[in-house]
Amino acid sequence: MFRNVPRLAVKAARFSNFTSTRTFLTKTSSFRQVTPQRFAITPLRFTAAFNSSARQLTRSEVDEELVQKLQDELDLEKDMKDYDDYPVSVKDYLENGPFSVKDTAGQDEVVLERKFNDETIRVTFSISDINALQQDEMDDKALYDELDDTPENAQSGGAQSKGSPQKQQIEEDETYDEEGEEAGPSFPARVNVIVEKANAGALQIDGVAQDGMFVIDNVYFHKSAALANAQTAEADWERRGVYAGPPFGNLDEDLQVLLERYLDERGINTQLALFIPDYIDFKEQKEYMRWLENVKGFVAA
């Protein structure tokens, strides 16, 4: 009987210590849960308010400068030329040519359409070609600078070197551009022609209009006219798998002449090849000014 007394005393002591320890931990845990939260809230609110205020102030200053710069660009473009009216060459073709024009504001592509007997003919081109030309001109300027800096062109004295043949050609082109109104060739414009017949499919002719000439690249045949005209990613992918025939320049010369006459009879001729680059130039300028207006209005709103 007495042997069990110490064991009971030890159990009671252990239980008492465990209870005290658990109570202390609970209180300590509660303190740790409350204290960090109370001290963490205030710095976060202060930082957010400070950053927001600084950001709004900076954005306001930049917005004003950007809006003013956009307006300056608009004023400059308007002073240089009046783009509200068609150029004479464009106006003359629109009034006397066989095609009607579908030109949607804000879109790159322009579509010309006409009826020819039982055929529907669509000619599509894009103003993006003129941007590609501007990039090429920048590349030519960079090439000019590189040629000018080469060791063989450097002179320590005496007569100035004429430089390499490439540099001379670039200089001649630039001089000709400045002196004559017919300076330099027009830019090449990619053109897509669709000749469609009801229940007979369609011909697709890819080519380039430049300097009053329409140069054919390839002639495709589509069993489905809907496939030739569809403007979806799926249709575009399917058209890429269509056999394009041989390159046009590899065809028999008589066949080339007859295909060119076939297109000429339908209005794909010198007049159209002159009109397309002129219209692209006109539309690109209109779209640029519209873009300036839209961006300025958005920033100022």
C-alpha positions as CSV (number, residue, x, y, z in Angstrom):
1,M,0.0,0.0,0.0
2,F,2.7,2.5,0.9
3,R,4.7,1.5,-2.1
4,N,2.0,3.1,-4.3
5,V,2.1,6.5,-2.6
6,P,5.3,7.8,-4.2
7,R,4.1,6.7,-7.6
8,L,0.8,8.5,-7.2
9,A,2.6,11.6,-6.0
10,V,4.9,11.5,-9.0
11,K,1.9,11.2,-11.4
12,A,0.2,14.1,-9.6
13,A,3.3,16.2,-9.9
14,R,3.7,15.4,-13.6
15,F,0.1,16.2,-14.3
16,S,0.4,19.5,-12.5
17,N,3.5,20.5,-14.4
18,F,2.0,19.5,-17.8
19,T,-1.2,21.5,-17.0
20,S,0.9,24.6,-16.1
21,T,3.1,24.2,-19.1
22,R,0.1,23.9,-21.5
23,T,-1.6,26.9,-20.0
24,F,1.6,29.0,-20.4
25,L,2.1,27.9,-24.0
26,T,-1.5,28.7,-24.8
27,K,-1.2,32.2,-23.3
28,T,2.1,32.7,-25.1
29,S,0.6,31.4,-28.4
30,S,-2.3,33.8,-28.0
31,F,0.0,36.7,-27.5
32,R,2.1,35.8,-30.6
33,Q,-1.1,35.6,-32.7
34,V,-2.3,39.1,-31.8
35,T,0.9,41.1,-31.5
36,P,2.4,40.7,-35.0
37,Q,-0.9,41.5,-36.7
38,R,-1.3,44.7,-34.8
39,F,2.2,46.0,-35.7
40,A,2.0,44.8,-39.4
41,I,-1.1,46.7,-40.5
42,T,0.1,50.3,-40.2
43,P,3.3,50.1,-42.4
44,L,1.4,48.3,-45.3
45,R,-1.3,51.0,-45.4
46,F,1.3,53.8,-45.3
47,T,3.4,52.3,-48.1
48,A,0.4,51.7,-50.4
49,A,-0.8,55.2,-50.0
50,F,2.6,56.7,-50.6
51,N,3.3,54.7,-53.8
52,S,-0.2,55.4,-55.2
53,S,0.3,59.2,-54.7
54,A,3.7,59.2,-56.3
55,R,2.5,57.1,-59.3
56,Q,-0.4,59.4,-60.0
57,L,1.8,62.5,-59.9
58,T,4.3,61.0,-62.3
59,R,1.7,59.7,-64.7
60,S,0.0,63.0,-64.9
61,E,3.2,64.8,-66.0
62,V,4.0,62.2,-68.6
63,D,0.5,62.2,-69.9
64,E,0.6,65.9,-70.5
65,E,3.9,65.7,-72.4
66,L,2.7,62.8,-74.5
67,V,-0.6,64.5,-75.4
68,Q,1.3,67.6,-76.5
69,K,3.8,65.7,-78.5
70,L,1.0,63.8,-80.3
71,Q,-0.7,67.1,-81.1
72,D,2.6,68.5,-82.4
73,E,2.9,65.6,-84.8
74,L,-0.7,66.1,-86.0
75,D,-0.1,69.8,-86.6
76,L,3.1,69.0,-88.5
77,E,1.3,66.5,-90.7
78,K,-1.6,68.8,-91.4
79,D,0.8,71.7,-92.3
80,M,2.8,69.5,-94.7
81,K,-0.2,68.4,-96.8
82,D,-4.0,68.3,-97.0
83,Y,-5.0,64.6,-96.9
84,D,-8.7,65.1,-96.8
85,D,-8.9,64.9,-100.6
86,Y,-7.6,62.2,-103.0
87,P,-4.5,63.0,-105.0
88,V,-5.3,63.7,-108.6
89,S,-4.0,60.4,-109.9
90,V,-6.1,58.4,-107.3
91,K,-9.2,60.5,-107.9
92,D,-9.0,60.1,-111.7
93,Y,-8.8,56.3,-111.4
94,L,-11.6,56.1,-108.9
95,E,-13.9,58.1,-111.2
96,N,-13.0,56.4,-114.5
97,G,-11.7,52.9,-113.5
98,P,-13.8,49.8,-113.5
99,F,-13.3,48.9,-109.8
100,S,-15.2,49.9,-106.7
101,V,-13.2,50.4,-103.6
102,K,-13.8,48.9,-100.2
103,D,-11.7,50.8,-97.7
104,T,-12.4,50.3,-94.0
105,A,-11.0,53.0,-91.7
106,G,-8.4,51.5,-89.3
107,Q,-7.7,48.4,-91.4
108,D,-4.6,47.6,-93.4
109,E,-6.2,46.0,-96.4
110,V,-8.0,47.6,-99.3
111,V,-10.3,45.6,-101.6
112,L,-11.2,46.5,-105.2
113,E,-14.1,44.7,-106.8
114,R,-15.8,44.5,-110.1
115,K,-18.0,42.3,-112.3
116,F,-16.7,41.0,-115.6
117,N,-19.3,39.0,-117.6
118,D,-20.1,36.1,-115.3
119,E,-17.0,36.6,-113.1
120,T,-16.4,38.4,-109.9
121,I,-13.0,39.9,-109.6
122,R,-11.4,41.0,-106.3
123,V,-8.0,42.8,-106.0
124,T,-6.6,43.0,-102.5
125,F,-3.5,44.9,-101.3
126,S,-2.2,46.2,-98.0
127,I,-0.7,49.5,-96.8
128,S,1.8,47.5,-94.7
129,D,4.0,47.3,-97.8
130,I,5.0,51.0,-97.5
131,N,6.2,50.4,-93.9
132,A,8.4,47.5,-95.2
133,L,9.8,50.0,-97.7
134,Q,10.6,52.5,-95.0
135,Q,12.5,49.8,-93.1
136,D,14.5,48.9,-96.3
137,E,15.4,52.6,-96.6
138,M,16.7,52.6,-93.1
139,D,18.7,49.5,-93.8
140,D,20.2,51.3,-96.9
141,K,21.1,54.3,-94.8
142,A,22.8,52.0,-92.3
143,L,24.7,50.4,-95.1
144,Y,25.7,53.8,-96.4
145,D,27.1,54.7,-93.0
146,E,29.0,51.5,-92.8
147,L,30.6,52.0,-96.2
148,D,31.6,55.5,-95.2
149,D,33.4,54.3,-92.1
150,T,35.4,51.5,-93.8
151,P,39.2,51.9,-93.6
152,E,39.6,51.9,-97.4
153,N,37.3,54.9,-97.6
154,A,39.1,56.9,-94.9
155,Q,41.3,59.8,-96.2
156,S,44.1,61.5,-94.3
157,G,44.3,64.4,-96.8
158,G,44.2,65.4,-100.5
159,A,41.2,64.6,-102.7
160,Q,38.2,63.0,-101.2
161,S,37.6,59.4,-102.0
162,K,34.5,58.5,-104.0
163,G,34.2,55.4,-102.0
164,S,32.9,52.0,-103.0
165,P,30.6,51.3,-106.0
166,Q,27.7,50.5,-103.6
167,K,28.1,53.9,-101.9
168,Q,28.3,55.7,-105.3
169,Q,25.0,54.0,-106.3
170,I,23.3,55.1,-103.1
171,E,24.5,58.7,-103.6
172,E,23.3,58.7,-107.2
173,D,19.9,57.4,-106.2
174,E,19.5,60.1,-103.5
175,T,20.6,62.9,-105.9
176,Y,18.2,61.8,-108.5
177,D,15.4,61.7,-105.9
178,E,16.0,65.3,-105.0
179,E,16.4,66.7,-108.5
180,G,13.6,65.1,-110.5
181,E,9.9,64.5,-109.9
182,E,10.2,61.1,-111.5
183,A,13.0,60.3,-109.1
184,G,13.4,56.6,-108.3
185,P,11.0,53.8,-108.8
186,S,7.8,53.4,-106.7
187,F,7.8,50.8,-104.0
188,P,6.6,47.3,-104.8
189,A,3.1,46.5,-103.6
190,R,2.0,42.9,-103.1
191,V,-1.3,42.2,-104.8
192,N,-3.7,39.3,-104.6
193,V,-6.2,38.8,-107.4
194,I,-9.2,36.4,-107.2
195,V,-11.2,35.7,-110.3
196,E,-14.3,33.7,-109.3
197,K,-16.9,31.9,-111.4
198,A,-20.1,30.5,-110.0
199,N,-19.9,26.8,-109.5
200,A,-16.5,26.7,-111.2
201,G,-14.0,27.6,-108.5
202,A,-11.6,30.4,-108.6
203,L,-8.2,31.5,-109.9
204,Q,-5.8,33.2,-107.4
205,I,-3.0,35.3,-108.9
206,D,-0.2,36.6,-106.6
207,G,1.9,39.4,-108.0
208,V,3.6,42.7,-107.5
209,A,2.5,46.2,-108.7
210,Q,5.4,48.6,-109.3
211,D,6.2,51.3,-111.9
212,G,3.1,50.7,-113.9
213,M,3.8,47.0,-114.3
214,F,2.0,44.0,-112.8
215,V,4.4,41.2,-112.4
216,I,2.9,37.7,-111.8
217,D,4.5,35.4,-109.3
218,N,2.2,32.4,-109.2
219,V,-1.2,31.3,-110.4
220,Y,-3.3,29.0,-108.1
221,F,-6.6,27.2,-108.9
222,H,-9.1,26.6,-106.1
223,K,-12.0,24.2,-106.6
224,S,-13.9,26.1,-104.0
225,A,-14.3,29.9,-104.5
226,A,-15.3,30.1,-100.8
227,L,-11.8,28.8,-99.9
228,A,-10.2,31.4,-102.1
229,N,-12.0,34.2,-100.4
230,A,-12.3,33.0,-96.8
231,Q,-10.5,35.2,-94.3
232,T,-9.9,32.6,-91.5
233,A,-6.8,31.0,-90.1
234,E,-8.1,27.6,-91.1
235,A,-8.7,28.7,-94.7
236,D,-5.3,30.4,-94.9
237,W,-3.7,27.2,-93.7
238,E,-5.6,25.1,-96.2
239,R,-4.6,27.5,-99.1
240,R,-1.0,27.1,-98.2
241,G,-1.2,23.4,-99.2
242,V,-2.6,24.2,-102.6
243,Y,-0.3,23.5,-105.5
244,A,0.9,26.9,-106.9
245,G,2.0,25.8,-110.3
246,P,5.5,26.5,-111.5
247,P,7.0,30.0,-110.9
248,F,5.5,32.2,-113.6
249,G,8.9,33.0,-115.2
250,N,9.4,29.3,-115.8
251,L,6.3,28.9,-117.9
252,D,6.4,28.8,-121.7
253,E,6.7,32.4,-123.0
254,D,3.5,32.2,-125.1
255,L,1.6,30.9,-122.0
256,Q,3.0,33.9,-120.0
257,V,1.8,36.4,-122.6
258,L,-1.7,34.9,-122.8
259,L,-2.1,34.9,-119.0
260,E,-0.9,38.6,-118.9
261,R,-3.5,39.4,-121.6
262,Y,-6.1,37.5,-119.7
263,L,-5.6,39.7,-116.7
264,D,-5.2,42.9,-118.8
265,E,-8.6,42.2,-120.3
266,R,-10.1,42.2,-116.8
267,G,-8.5,45.5,-115.7
268,I,-5.3,44.1,-114.1
269,N,-3.2,46.5,-116.2
270,T,-0.8,49.4,-116.2
271,Q,-3.4,51.9,-114.9
272,L,-4.1,49.6,-111.9
273,A,-0.4,49.1,-111.2
274,L,0.1,52.9,-111.1
275,F,-3.0,53.4,-108.9
276,I,-2.2,50.9,-106.1
277,P,1.1,52.4,-104.8
278,D,-0.5,55.9,-105.0
279,Y,-3.5,54.8,-103.0
280,I,-1.4,53.0,-100.5
281,D,0.6,56.2,-99.9
282,F,-2.6,58.2,-99.5
283,K,-4.3,55.7,-97.1
284,E,-1.2,55.1,-95.0
285,Q,-1.0,58.8,-94.3
286,K,-4.7,59.0,-93.4
287,E,-4.3,56.0,-91.1
288,Y,-1.3,57.5,-89.4
289,M,-3.2,60.7,-88.6
290,R,-6.1,58.7,-87.4
291,W,-3.8,56.7,-85.2
292,L,-2.3,59.9,-83.7
293,E,-5.8,61.2,-83.0
294,N,-6.9,57.9,-81.3
295,V,-3.8,57.6,-79.1
296,K,-4.0,61.2,-78.1
297,G,-7.7,60.9,-77.2
298,F,-7.1,57.8,-75.2
299,V,-4.2,59.3,-73.2
300,A,-6.1,62.5,-72.6
301,A,-9.3,60.8,-71.5
